[in-house]
Amino acid sequence: MRRTNTVHTLLRRVTRGNGFYIGEIFHAAARRNPRTPITLDRPLHWAPDRGTDFTVGQLADQIDDLAARLWAAGVRAAERVALYKTDNFDIALLACAAARIGAVPALLSPALDGAVVGALLARLDRPWLLTDAETLSGKLSEVPLAGVVKKTLLSAGHAPADTQGILLLADHAGAPRRDPVFLHPHQPSLITHSSGTTGIPKLAVHCPETGWHRLVPQKMVAWPIRERETAALCMTFVHSRFYQGLAMFLSHGNPMVIAVDPDPARIGPLFARTRPGYIETHPNTYVDWEELDKAPGAPLSSVRVFGATFDAMHPRTIQRMLGASRRSRPLFVQFYGQSEIGPMTGRWYTRRTAHQADGRCVGLPLPGFISMRVVDDAGRRVATGHTGHLEVRSRTRILTYLGEDDRFKSQLHDGWWRVGDMGYLDRWGLLHLMDREVDQIETMDSNLAVEDLLMGRLDELREIVIVAGPDGEPVPVVATRSEEPLDPARWRLATEDLPAMAPFRQFPFDDLPRTSTRKIQRPELARIVRETPPRPVATERDSGTAVGA
């Protein structure tokens, strides 16, 4: 009980009342210690001359400067500000600045194409558009903005010569600073979007109160390493999890490293120089970072805690990460969650337990925050150990899908939220994920479980995704680390005890469609597989397995 009270007390440092306000994250940390260092992997897009080394106090001051410029440009409290620009940490600073004056930032991933952004802007109902010259003349060049957005603001660069009415933040340098505005805890305060694995992303509307309830269990991860360890984050700046991660560590006074580029060739030297004790990135990025276990400078040797929040992790990757650390008792902490709910279950692994890792087991529902049940198609609870639809009840749920309230309500059943995943709870209460409802294949119990097995058996795999073929058959799609053709003999040996599958299709890794959190867009990949004839480059006579895409 005492520990829980301590956590709640610490949370008040980054919240106001029972609300989590992203416009207050850096300022609350600066009041605690303005000299806490923050290192970036590249200069800020809006202020490239300021370098990559900052203090919390300096970034809080930049947020105040940007907030003043936004207000001087005409942005007001409760107005929506669509943020779509070149990928850079200044996305987060601009989001915090908009929130600082009470506006509602709507964060759109730089990975989205212009057509999708156009659809989302229309759904946002004439928001301000905050972008940069590069994006405006690039991805947005074919998007009709007139009548869709209120006004367009550029954070960097100059407006194209053939455009009119474009406002520049640079023109409002020196604008008077503003006092912060705190919206009501139940009022919309942040808009993010879903991964878009099944089509146009949904716009998730967050409020301060639900954000606060999400932060409570996550803060417990940071508590043991408060102040003592450098925390490194390398994840999309348009997901609510990034802001929760900032709050977790800045409120505890941890130095931070924030990276845009996940390329192992660049992240390795950065970690070797900064020696983080905590790192967090997307699960699929961790797969790419497996090669860092033997990289020059031992970039992962200082890591005491590895964090993963978005999806289940491949056991092979967990083992490689823990094996790369030279700390005496490193941990791999895994949360399973989704944009609409936040973290739902959690567990951790040590070197001793990592070899027993089950990629489908994502831990216990978070006690005191998440109630979970498994139901059949009719909404009736199923027995322990039986697979069904996952539903949760919590205080962390978003308010709605913007412009799609009926769609949001269709996933609510008497207060229970239908997650969209299939799984079961075992006798210990642990959740085992099977598949997304929309990705199920009739002849396989779990596509994801087979993918985990094959990732563990074939080290050369960088990615494997099993999708439904033209006749509903399971089609494995693979990409290798070296882009070399996968050896059919090794594939045959690795799959001989698995359910029957179609011949594997090999694609270049960069050709696989991905979301902003680097998840594979399975429906889109299935479409590509159906519409792209196999291109055999080798044939195994014994198995009839053709190789190639």
KELO-837307 format. One line per field, with one value per residue (C-alpha): y, z, x; residue number from 1; residue in three letters. Coordinates in nm, 4 decimals. Last residue first. Example, Ala and Ser with C-alpha at 12.3 -4.5 7.8 and 13.67 -1.06 7.14 Angstrom:
yy = [-0.1060,-0.4500];
zz = [0.7140,0.7800];
xx = [1.3670,1.2300];
n = [2,1];
res = [Ser,Ala];
# end
This chain:
yy = [-1.3540,-1.6262,-1.9886,-2.2759,-2.5695,-2.8931,-3.0837,-3.3385,-3.1479,-2.8357,-2.5555,-2.2402,-1.8891,-1.9133,-1.5826,-1.6240,-1.4135,-1.0852,-1.0050,-1.2542,-1.1863,-0.8099,-0.8411,-1.0545,-0.7892,-0.5226,-0.7345,-0.8004,-0.4445,-0.5485,-0.3631,-0.0968,0.1323,0.3783,0.0884,-0.1401,-0.2773,-0.5266,-0.3955,-0.2844,-0.6455,-0.7649,-1.0351,-1.4141,-1.6210,-1.9549,-2.2486,-2.3007,-2.4297,-2.7617,-2.7458,-2.7739,-3.0784,-3.0525,-2.6744,-2.6193,-2.9056,-2.7855,-2.4278,-2.5417,-2.7358,-2.4419,-2.2121,-1.8567,-1.6428,-1.3722,-1.0456,-1.0472,-1.0325,-1.2444,-1.1620,-1.4149,-1.4450,-1.7713,-1.8447,-2.0134,-2.1321,-1.9214,-1.9874,-1.6720,-1.6908,-1.6113,-1.4550,-1.5898,-1.3261,-1.3892,-1.1202,-1.0919,-1.4618,-1.5773,-1.7225,-1.9898,-2.2063,-1.9290,-1.7137,-2.0301,-2.1020,-1.7429,-1.7396,-2.0633,-1.9081,-1.5953,-1.7878,-1.9574,-2.2637,-2.2982,-2.4494,-2.1839,-1.8835,-1.5972,-1.2502,-1.0479,-1.1696,-1.0908,-1.4063,-1.6388,-1.4370,-1.6199,-1.4256,-1.5495,-1.6043,-1.8984,-2.1443,-2.0138,-1.7174,-1.7471,-1.5590,-1.3840,-1.0156,-0.7378,-0.5734,-0.5873,-0.3346,-0.4353,-0.1729,-0.3721,-0.4711,-0.2001,-0.2633,-0.1337,0.1865,0.2805,0.2140,0.4245,0.7045,0.7148,1.0854,1.0787,0.7303,0.7579,0.8585,0.6410,0.3580,0.3782,0.3394,-0.0327,-0.3197,-0.5640,-0.8052,-1.0745,-1.2900,-1.6641,-1.9473,-2.1985,-2.2419,-2.1358,-2.1790,-1.9333,-1.6281,-1.5596,-1.2747,-1.4634,-1.5138,-1.6640,-1.4685,-1.4208,-1.1814,-0.9095,-0.6552,-0.3978,-0.1331,-0.2835,-0.5769,-0.5394,-0.8415,-1.1059,-1.1905,-1.1823,-1.5567,-1.6092,-1.5608,-1.8307,-1.7629,-2.0687,-1.9648,-1.6221,-1.7606,-1.7646,-1.4609,-1.2746,-1.2178,-0.9830,-0.9750,-0.7353,-0.7141,-0.4383,-0.1419,0.1396,0.0997,0.2423,0.2523,-0.1147,-0.3138,-0.5914,-0.4945,-0.6641,-0.6099,-0.7678,-0.7668,-0.7565,-0.9169,-0.8779,-0.6161,-0.7251,-0.7018,-0.8773,-1.2016,-1.0164,-0.8732,-1.2011,-1.3963,-1.1458,-1.1528,-1.5319,-1.5263,-1.3101,-1.0233,-0.9582,-0.6119,-0.2415,-0.2063,-0.3296,-0.2343,-0.3594,-0.3051,-0.3091,-0.2045,-0.1269,-0.4025,-0.3041,-0.0912,-0.3428,-0.0954,-0.2712,-0.4819,-0.8388,-0.8125,-0.5263,-0.7784,-0.8404,-0.4737,-0.5551,-0.7786,-0.5039,-0.2784,-0.5237,-0.5035,-0.1212,0.0567,0.0909,0.1145,0.1387,0.1560,0.3688,0.3890,0.7280,0.6590,0.2894,0.3655,0.6248,0.4033,0.1204,0.3404,0.4445,0.1114,-0.0514,0.1745,0.2932,0.6615,0.9079,0.8677,1.0131,0.9659,1.0566,1.1453,1.0127,1.2701,1.0551,1.2783,1.2746,0.8950,0.7987,1.1254,1.0685,0.7101,0.8233,1.0698,0.7941,0.5628,0.8135,0.7383,1.0141,1.0379,0.6900,0.4959,0.5071,0.5837,0.5711,0.5986,0.6871,0.5143,0.6233,0.8938,0.6342,0.2791,0.0879,0.3326,0.3247,0.0056,0.1192,0.4286,0.2048,0.1020,0.4657,0.6104,0.4521,0.5944,0.9413,0.9135,0.8175,1.1350,1.3713,1.2796,1.0737,1.0623,0.7795,0.8528,0.5232,0.4396,0.3798,0.0081,-0.3081,-0.2551,0.1137,0.1404,0.3384,0.7161,0.9774,1.2627,1.4498,1.6679,1.5705,1.6856,1.4496,1.5954,1.9520,2.1361,2.2887,2.6096,2.7174,3.0867,3.2419,3.3887,3.7037,3.6491,3.6722,3.4774,3.5031,3.5119,3.1901,3.0086,3.0675,3.1061,2.9867,3.2076,3.1747,2.9080,2.9319,3.0378,2.7351,2.8298,2.8574,2.6138,2.4974,2.4912,2.5828,2.6637,2.5894,2.7361,2.6047,2.2757,2.0942,2.3929,2.4327,2.1431,1.9452,1.6775,1.6354,1.8361,1.6947,1.4196,1.6538,2.0315,2.0474,1.7809,1.9691,2.3055,2.1916,2.0897,2.2193,2.1979,2.3778,2.1576,2.1774,1.8779,1.6169,1.3597,1.5666,1.5759,1.1963,1.1434,1.3818,1.2058,0.8750,1.0265,1.1907,0.8748,0.7868,0.7242,1.0804,0.9662,1.1963,1.3424,1.5409,1.8043,1.9497,2.3145,2.4170,2.6563,2.3956,2.1288,2.3054,2.3363,1.9697,1.8646,2.0995,1.9556,1.5995,1.6636,1.8395,1.4917,1.4417,1.2704,1.5281,1.6709,1.6014,1.7652,1.8303,2.1053,2.0818,2.3815,2.3351,2.6415,2.8815,2.8901,3.2388,3.2765,3.4562,3.1520,2.9178,3.1458,3.1569,2.7780,2.7459,2.9673,2.7894,2.4552,2.5864,2.6908,2.3427,2.2071,2.4265,2.3282,1.9584,2.0043,1.9789,1.8140,1.7648,2.0921,2.4289,2.5247,2.2786,2.4692,2.3567,2.0231,1.9533,1.8163,1.4405,1.1546,1.3568,1.3776,1.4968,1.6112,1.6864,2.0450,2.1819,1.9543,1.9157,2.2295,2.1230,1.7850,1.9531,2.1841,1.8979,1.6981,1.9900,2.0191,1.6428,1.6756,1.3661,1.4346,1.3375,1.6761,1.8215,1.5682,1.5313,1.5771,1.4197,1.0884,1.0831,1.0956,0.8161,0.5982,0.6633,0.5734,0.2435,0.1643,0.2346,0.0000];
zz = [-5.4983,-5.4682,-5.3792,-5.4991,-5.2647,-5.4391,-5.1399,-5.2909,-5.6121,-5.4274,-5.6788,-5.7223,-5.8533,-5.8878,-5.9395,-5.7741,-5.9309,-5.7519,-5.7091,-5.4324,-5.2472,-5.2727,-5.1368,-4.8458,-4.7744,-4.7625,-4.5248,-4.3112,-4.2710,-4.1054,-3.7856,-3.8055,-3.5460,-3.8216,-4.0172,-4.2635,-4.6157,-4.6993,-4.9860,-4.7536,-4.6496,-5.0063,-5.0706,-5.0447,-5.0953,-4.9182,-5.0878,-4.9477,-4.5948,-4.4274,-4.0482,-3.8820,-3.8189,-4.1490,-4.1295,-4.0226,-4.2346,-4.5454,-4.4885,-4.4457,-4.7706,-4.9497,-4.8567,-4.8315,-5.1184,-5.0018,-4.8827,-4.6167,-4.3205,-4.4881,-4.5770,-4.5670,-4.6667,-4.5584,-4.7416,-4.5402,-4.7721,-4.7951,-5.1668,-5.2880,-5.0058,-4.6386,-4.4652,-4.2723,-4.1908,-4.1544,-4.0981,-4.0575,-4.1120,-4.1225,-3.7729,-3.8938,-3.6078,-3.3646,-3.6307,-3.7493,-3.4090,-3.3583,-3.7023,-3.6196,-3.2984,-3.4841,-3.7426,-3.4626,-3.4766,-3.8494,-4.1150,-4.0864,-4.1180,-3.8740,-3.9723,-3.9120,-3.5527,-3.4797,-3.3809,-3.0875,-2.7807,-2.4495,-2.1389,-1.7997,-1.5345,-1.3746,-1.5147,-1.8663,-2.0264,-2.3994,-2.7223,-3.0205,-3.0830,-3.1784,-2.8348,-2.7783,-2.4974,-2.2137,-2.0825,-2.1723,-2.5049,-2.6619,-3.0036,-3.1895,-2.9875,-3.1609,-3.5074,-3.4204,-3.3036,-3.6318,-3.6873,-3.4152,-3.2701,-2.9104,-2.5547,-2.5210,-2.2682,-1.9608,-1.6885,-1.7653,-1.8886,-2.1308,-2.4013,-2.5828,-2.8350,-2.7859,-2.7269,-2.4498,-2.1664,-1.8957,-2.0091,-2.2417,-2.1368,-2.3547,-2.6085,-2.8908,-3.0868,-2.7797,-2.4883,-2.3085,-2.0128,-1.8874,-1.6057,-1.6311,-1.3836,-1.0339,-1.1460,-1.4918,-1.6886,-1.6505,-1.9104,-2.2863,-2.3541,-2.7326,-2.7613,-2.5035,-2.3303,-2.1762,-2.2984,-2.1454,-1.7927,-1.6647,-1.8653,-1.7095,-1.8468,-1.7585,-1.7740,-1.8590,-1.9618,-2.0761,-2.1663,-2.3413,-2.4107,-2.7549,-2.8804,-2.8005,-2.5308,-2.4421,-2.2028,-2.1976,-1.9565,-2.0506,-1.7431,-1.6866,-1.3772,-1.3719,-1.6456,-1.9466,-2.1820,-2.5209,-2.3887,-2.2676,-2.6155,-2.7954,-2.5692,-2.6139,-2.9910,-3.0110,-2.8010,-3.0646,-2.8876,-2.8443,-2.9413,-2.8551,-2.5203,-2.5173,-2.2547,-2.2094,-1.8590,-1.7369,-2.0625,-2.0399,-2.2785,-2.5549,-2.7561,-2.7280,-2.8746,-3.2095,-3.2727,-3.1430,-2.9726,-3.2089,-3.4735,-3.2727,-3.3280,-3.6401,-3.4331,-3.1697,-3.4450,-3.5018,-3.1338,-3.1360,-2.9186,-2.5566,-2.3932,-2.0287,-1.8839,-2.1745,-2.2500,-2.4309,-2.6651,-2.7356,-2.7589,-3.0332,-3.2100,-3.2283,-3.3237,-3.6491,-3.8093,-3.6294,-3.8269,-3.5781,-3.6850,-3.4751,-3.1446,-2.8003,-2.5283,-2.1758,-1.8376,-1.5625,-1.3263,-1.2086,-1.3732,-1.6904,-1.6931,-1.6893,-1.8457,-2.1580,-2.1819,-2.1482,-2.4278,-2.6521,-2.5658,-2.7046,-3.0544,-3.2978,-3.1981,-3.3311,-3.1330,-3.0265,-2.6538,-2.4464,-2.0673,-1.8884,-1.5518,-1.1897,-1.1633,-1.1202,-1.2095,-0.9701,-1.0304,-1.4105,-1.4464,-1.1779,-1.3846,-1.6411,-1.3955,-1.3229,-1.6719,-1.8214,-1.5471,-1.6128,-1.9859,-1.9164,-1.7090,-1.9536,-2.2526,-2.5620,-2.8984,-3.1279,-3.5004,-3.6903,-3.9542,-4.3152,-4.3835,-4.1728,-4.0360,-3.9889,-3.6734,-3.4893,-3.4860,-3.2256,-3.0954,-2.7750,-2.5277,-2.5570,-2.2363,-1.9411,-1.7337,-1.8151,-2.0227,-1.8650,-2.0291,-1.9681,-1.9317,-2.2578,-2.3665,-2.5770,-2.9406,-2.9939,-3.3183,-3.4882,-3.8500,-3.7919,-3.7278,-4.0940,-4.2236,-4.5682,-4.7171,-5.0733,-5.2714,-5.6042,-5.4535,-5.2251,-4.8569,-4.6757,-4.4525,-4.1004,-3.8681,-4.1473,-4.0544,-4.2760,-4.2034,-4.1355,-4.3144,-4.5572,-4.7460,-4.9431,-4.8577,-5.1814,-5.1362,-5.4381,-5.2947,-4.9441,-4.9759,-5.1218,-5.1438,-4.8076,-4.6579,-4.7400,-4.6462,-4.2986,-4.1301,-3.8830,-4.0306,-3.8306,-3.8214,-4.0591,-3.9478,-3.8247,-4.0549,-4.3574,-4.2286,-4.1914,-4.5533,-4.6787,-4.4603,-4.6258,-4.9721,-4.8732,-4.7580,-4.3928,-4.2679,-4.1314,-3.8771,-3.8018,-3.4509,-3.3771,-3.1210,-2.9219,-2.8323,-2.4653,-2.4937,-2.3661,-2.5806,-2.8929,-2.7422,-2.6359,-2.9897,-3.1326,-2.9016,-2.9880,-3.3635,-3.2942,-3.2360,-3.6111,-3.8905,-4.1531,-4.0954,-4.0153,-3.7020,-3.7230,-3.4721,-3.3352,-3.1550,-2.7846,-2.6849,-2.9628,-3.2614,-3.4129,-3.5348,-3.2088,-3.0173,-3.2234,-3.1747,-2.7972,-2.7849,-2.9870,-2.7416,-2.4389,-2.5923,-2.6533,-2.2862,-2.1752,-2.4071,-2.2422,-1.8927,-1.9766,-2.0862,-2.4413,-2.6622,-3.0310,-3.1957,-3.1738,-3.5365,-3.6664,-3.5070,-3.6710,-3.7805,-3.4443,-3.4758,-3.4995,-3.2543,-2.9617,-2.6113,-2.3090,-1.9942,-1.6578,-1.5820,-1.5123,-1.2079,-1.0415,-1.1873,-1.5225,-1.4958,-1.4432,-1.7343,-1.9645,-1.9106,-1.8793,-2.2381,-2.2399,-1.9795,-1.7773,-1.5620,-1.2139,-1.0634,-1.2716,-1.3875,-1.4199,-1.0537,-0.9445,-1.0703,-0.7950,-0.5297,-0.7031,-0.7054,-0.3361,-0.2517,-0.4377,-0.2478,0.0875,0.0000];
xx = [0.8417,1.1001,1.1524,0.9395,0.8779,0.7836,0.9114,1.1495,1.2016,1.3175,1.2940,1.4990,1.4405,1.0648,0.8819,0.5438,0.2664,0.1941,-0.1763,-0.2583,0.0674,0.0179,-0.3364,-0.2127,0.0510,-0.2211,-0.4286,-0.1174,0.0058,0.3315,0.4111,0.6827,0.5197,0.4220,0.2697,0.4427,0.4069,0.6877,0.8989,1.1810,1.2459,1.2915,1.0318,1.0441,0.7303,0.7070,0.5417,0.1901,0.1577,0.0875,0.0829,0.4245,0.6463,0.8377,0.8672,1.2288,1.3643,1.1820,1.3018,1.6606,1.6387,1.4763,1.7702,1.6326,1.7544,1.9987,1.8417,2.1163,1.8821,1.6189,1.2600,0.9777,0.6129,0.4494,0.1215,-0.1536,-0.4361,-0.7518,-0.7954,-0.6191,-0.3629,-0.4125,-0.1156,0.1825,0.4432,0.8152,1.0757,1.4509,1.5014,1.8647,1.8386,1.5960,1.4660,1.3692,1.2046,1.0290,0.8792,0.7639,0.5979,0.4177,0.2832,0.1736,-0.0259,-0.2177,-0.4444,-0.3844,-0.6129,-0.8837,-0.6549,-0.7165,-0.5971,-0.9168,-0.9565,-0.5919,-0.4115,-0.3300,-0.2391,-0.1911,-0.2950,-0.1802,-0.4502,-0.2707,-0.5276,-0.4657,-0.6395,-0.7088,-0.6515,-0.8066,-0.7413,-0.9838,-0.9845,-1.3610,-1.4170,-1.6475,-1.8930,-2.2035,-2.0485,-1.8357,-1.6764,-1.9832,-1.9556,-1.6313,-1.7722,-2.0750,-1.8440,-1.6577,-1.5805,-1.3164,-1.2911,-1.4084,-1.3189,-1.0086,-1.0055,-0.7821,-1.0450,-1.0726,-1.2897,-1.1356,-1.2509,-1.0529,-1.2403,-1.2068,-0.9637,-1.0315,-0.7813,-1.0230,-1.3819,-1.5522,-1.7498,-2.0540,-2.0417,-2.2189,-1.8955,-1.7304,-1.5862,-1.2536,-1.2423,-1.0141,-1.0248,-0.7467,-0.6284,-0.6209,-0.4119,-0.2532,-0.3726,-0.1025,0.1581,0.2063,0.2199,0.2285,0.6030,0.6615,0.9917,1.1571,1.5028,1.4354,1.3869,1.7454,1.8528,1.5614,1.2126,0.9286,0.5507,0.2699,-0.0923,-0.3268,-0.1062,-0.2945,-0.6646,-0.7451,-0.3863,-0.3257,-0.1515,0.0883,0.3654,0.7046,0.9907,1.3254,1.5429,1.9186,2.0705,2.4506,2.4750,2.6773,2.3813,2.4025,2.2521,1.9444,1.8875,1.9541,1.7172,1.4365,1.4857,1.4652,1.1479,0.9725,0.7985,0.4258,0.3113,0.3344,0.5055,0.8630,1.1206,1.4769,1.6142,1.9764,2.1380,2.5108,2.6258,2.3839,2.6296,2.9184,3.1701,3.1746,2.8621,2.8291,2.4887,2.4035,2.2893,1.9727,1.8869,1.6838,1.4546,1.4317,1.2992,1.0139,0.9190,0.9133,1.1666,1.2672,1.6069,1.7091,2.0613,2.1840,2.5581,2.5736,2.8674,2.8090,2.4371,2.4938,2.7506,2.4924,2.1975,2.3605,2.4559,2.1606,1.9212,1.6563,1.6773,1.4764,1.6578,1.5959,1.8579,1.7520,1.9006,1.6725,1.5188,1.2276,0.9677,1.1754,1.1689,0.8042,0.6859,0.8935,0.7697,0.4079,0.4726,0.6116,0.3211,0.0694,0.1976,0.2963,0.6632,0.7373,0.9921,1.3547,1.3677,1.6875,1.6857,2.0105,2.0238,2.0516,1.7859,1.5104,1.6157,1.3871,1.0949,1.0944,0.8908,0.6447,0.5723,0.4043,0.1335,0.0334,0.0720,-0.2355,-0.4583,-0.3193,-0.3807,-0.7417,-0.7832,-0.6126,-0.8346,-0.7579,-0.9377,-0.8235,-0.8379,-0.8805,-0.6256,-0.7376,-0.6948,-0.6481,-0.2967,-0.3742,-0.1668,-0.4314,-0.4219,-0.3473,-0.5593,-0.4763,-0.6662,-1.0325,-1.2097,-1.2545,-0.9687,-1.0859,-0.8273,-0.5197,-0.3932,-0.0339,0.0508,0.1680,0.5010,0.4946,0.5987,0.9744,0.9708,0.6322,0.7505,0.9481,0.6209,0.5425,0.1866,0.0759,-0.1971,-0.0799,0.1015,0.2853,0.6175,0.6355,0.6200,0.9490,1.1326,1.0539,0.7513,0.5108,0.1520,-0.1472,-0.4884,-0.8391,-0.7836,-1.0132,-1.1579,-0.8383,-0.6053,-0.6374,-0.3669,-0.1368,0.1532,0.1024,0.3629,0.6243,0.5835,0.4066,0.6313,0.9518,0.8031,0.7067,0.3801,0.1227,-0.2270,-0.4969,-0.8024,-1.0985,-1.3085,-1.0559,-1.2210,-1.1207,-0.7626,-0.7729,-0.8767,-0.6067,-0.3496,-0.4409,-0.3950,-0.0668,0.1053,0.1459,0.5016,0.5275,0.2666,-0.0239,-0.0517,-0.3658,-0.2657,-0.5580,-0.5029,-0.4844,-0.1903,0.0584,-0.1092,0.0144,0.3628,0.3683,0.2781,0.5424,0.8069,0.7033,0.7173,1.0495,1.1884,1.2079,1.0179,0.9256,0.5807,0.2179,0.0782,-0.2962,-0.3829,-0.7346,-0.8816,-0.9641,-0.7576,-0.6565,-0.4214,-0.3997,-0.0404,0.0441,-0.0829,0.1344,0.4343,0.3854,0.3576,0.6791,0.8689,0.7219,0.8203,1.1714,1.1944,1.0893,1.3591,1.6233,1.5108,1.5240,1.8836,2.0042,2.2648,2.1839,2.2811,2.1052,2.1716,1.9122,1.6207,1.2931,1.4316,1.5899,1.9404,1.9991,2.0562,1.9246,2.0723,1.8741,2.0544,1.8854,1.9889,1.6394,1.5988,1.2573,1.1026,1.2467,1.0724,0.7355,0.8080,0.9063,0.5887,0.3420,0.2199,0.1690,-0.1046,-0.1927,-0.4941,-0.6105,-0.5282,-0.2469,0.0070,0.3825,0.4760,0.1485,0.2837,0.5426,0.2704,0.0784,0.3909,0.4513,0.0927,0.1310,0.4533,0.2838,0.0000];
n = [549,548,547,546,545,544,543,542,541,540,539,538,537,536,535,534,533,532,531,530,529,528,527,526,525,524,523,522,521,520,519,518,517,516,515,514,513,512,511,510,509,508,507,506,505,504,503,502,501,500,499,498,497,496,495,494,493,492,491,490,489,488,487,486,485,484,483,482,481,480,479,478,477,476,475,474,473,472,471,470,469,468,467,466,465,464,463,462,461,460,459,458,457,456,455,454,453,452,451,450,449,448,447,446,445,444,443,442,441,440,439,438,437,436,435,434,433,432,431,430,429,428,427,426,425,424,423,422,421,420,419,418,417,416,415,414,413,412,411,410,409,408,407,406,405,404,403,402,401,400,399,398,397,396,395,394,393,392,391,390,389,388,387,386,385,384,383,382,381,380,379,378,377,376,375,374,373,372,371,370,369,368,367,366,365,364,363,362,361,360,359,358,357,356,355,354,353,352,351,350,349,348,347,346,345,344,343,342,341,340,339,338,337,336,335,334,333,332,331,330,329,328,327,326,325,324,323,322,321,320,319,318,317,316,315,314,313,312,311,310,309,308,307,306,305,304,303,302,301,300,299,298,297,296,295,294,293,292,291,290,289,288,287,286,285,284,283,282,281,280,279,278,277,276,275,274,273,272,271,270,269,268,267,266,265,264,263,262,261,260,259,258,257,256,255,254,253,252,251,250,249,248,247,246,245,244,243,242,241,240,239,238,237,236,235,234,233,232,231,230,229,228,227,226,225,224,223,222,221,220,219,218,217,216,215,214,213,212,211,210,209,208,207,206,205,204,203,202,201,200,199,198,197,196,195,194,193,192,191,190,189,188,187,186,185,184,183,182,181,180,179,178,177,176,175,174,173,172,171,170,169,168,167,166,165,164,163,162,161,160,159,158,157,156,155,154,153,152,151,150,149,148,147,146,145,144,143,142,141,140,139,138,137,136,135,134,133,132,131,130,129,128,127,126,125,124,123,122,121,120,119,118,117,116,115,114,113,112,111,110,109,108,107,106,105,104,103,102,101,100,99,98,97,96,95,94,93,92,91,90,89,88,87,86,85,84,83,82,81,80,79,78,77,76,75,74,73,72,71,70,69,68,67,66,65,64,63,62,61,60,59,58,57,56,55,54,53,52,51,50,49,48,47,46,45,44,43,42,41,40,39,38,37,36,35,34,33,32,31,30,29,28,27,26,25,24,23,22,21,20,19,18,17,16,15,14,13,12,11,10,9,8,7,6,5,4,3,2,1];
res = [Ala,Gly,Val,Ala,Thr,Gly,Ser,Asp,Arg,Glu,Thr,Ala,Val,Pro,Arg,Pro,Pro,Thr,Glu,Arg,Val,Ile,Arg,Ala,Leu,Glu,Pro,Arg,Gln,Ile,Lys,Arg,Thr,Ser,Thr,Arg,Pro,Leu,Asp,Asp,Phe,Pro,Phe,Gln,Arg,Phe,Pro,Ala,Met,Ala,Pro,Leu,Asp,Glu,Thr,Ala,Leu,Arg,Trp,Arg,Ala,Pro,Asp,Leu,Pro,Glu,Glu,Ser,Arg,Thr,Ala,Val,Val,Pro,Val,Pro,Glu,Gly,Asp,Pro,Gly,Ala,Val,Ile,Val,Ile,Glu,Arg,Leu,Glu,Asp,Leu,Arg,Gly,Met,Leu,Leu,Asp,Glu,Val,Ala,Leu,Asn,Ser,Asp,Met,Thr,Glu,Ile,Gln,Asp,Val,Glu,Arg,Asp,Met,Leu,His,Leu,Leu,Gly,Trp,Arg,Asp,Leu,Tyr,Gly,Met,Asp,Gly,Val,Arg,Trp,Trp,Gly,Asp,His,Leu,Gln,Ser,Lys,Phe,Arg,Asp,Asp,Glu,Gly,Leu,Tyr,Thr,Leu,Ile,Arg,Thr,Arg,Ser,Arg,Val,Glu,Leu,His,Gly,Thr,His,Gly,Thr,Ala,Val,Arg,Arg,Gly,Ala,Asp,Asp,Val,Val,Arg,Met,Ser,Ile,Phe,Gly,Pro,Leu,Pro,Leu,Gly,Val,Cys,Arg,Gly,Asp,Ala,Gln,His,Ala,Thr,Arg,Arg,Thr,Tyr,Trp,Arg,Gly,Thr,Met,Pro,Gly,Ile,Glu,Ser,Gln,Gly,Tyr,Phe,Gln,Val,Phe,Leu,Pro,Arg,Ser,Arg,Arg,Ser,Ala,Gly,Leu,Met,Arg,Gln,Ile,Thr,Arg,Pro,His,Met,Ala,Asp,Phe,Thr,Ala,Gly,Phe,Val,Arg,Val,Ser,Ser,Leu,Pro,Ala,Gly,Pro,Ala,Lys,Asp,Leu,Glu,Glu,Trp,Asp,Val,Tyr,Thr,Asn,Pro,His,Thr,Glu,Ile,Tyr,Gly,Pro,Arg,Thr,Arg,Ala,Phe,Leu,Pro,Gly,Ile,Arg,Ala,Pro,Asp,Pro,Asp,Val,Ala,Ile,Val,Met,Pro,Asn,Gly,His,Ser,Leu,Phe,Met,Ala,Leu,Gly,Gln,Tyr,Phe,Arg,Ser,His,Val,Phe,Thr,Met,Cys,Leu,Ala,Ala,Thr,Glu,Arg,Glu,Arg,Ile,Pro,Trp,Ala,Val,Met,Lys,Gln,Pro,Val,Leu,Arg,His,Trp,Gly,Thr,Glu,Pro,Cys,His,Val,Ala,Leu,Lys,Pro,Ile,Gly,Thr,Thr,Gly,Ser,Ser,His,Thr,Ile,Leu,Ser,Pro,Gln,His,Pro,His,Leu,Phe,Val,Pro,Asp,Arg,Arg,Pro,Ala,Gly,Ala,His,Asp,Ala,Leu,Leu,Leu,Ile,Gly,Gln,Thr,Asp,Ala,Pro,Ala,His,Gly,Ala,Ser,Leu,Leu,Thr,Lys,Lys,Val,Val,Gly,Ala,Leu,Pro,Val,Glu,Ser,Leu,Lys,Gly,Ser,Leu,Thr,Glu,Ala,Asp,Thr,Leu,Leu,Trp,Pro,Arg,Asp,Leu,Arg,Ala,Leu,Leu,Ala,Gly,Val,Val,Ala,Gly,Asp,Leu,Ala,Pro,Ser,Leu,Leu,Ala,Pro,Val,Ala,Gly,Ile,Arg,Ala,Ala,Ala,Cys,Ala,Leu,Leu,Ala,Ile,Asp,Phe,Asn,Asp,Thr,Lys,Tyr,Leu,Ala,Val,Arg,Glu,Ala,Ala,Arg,Val,Gly,Ala,Ala,Trp,Leu,Arg,Ala,Ala,Leu,Asp,Asp,Ile,Gln,Asp,Ala,Leu,Gln,Gly,Val,Thr,Phe,Asp,Thr,Gly,Arg,Asp,Pro,Ala,Trp,His,Leu,Pro,Arg,Asp,Leu,Thr,Ile,Pro,Thr,Arg,Pro,Asn,Arg,Arg,Ala,Ala,Ala,His,Phe,Ile,Glu,Gly,Ile,Tyr,Phe,Gly,Asn,Gly,Arg,Thr,Val,Arg,Arg,Leu,Leu,Thr,His,Val,Thr,Asn,Thr,Arg,Arg,Met];
# end
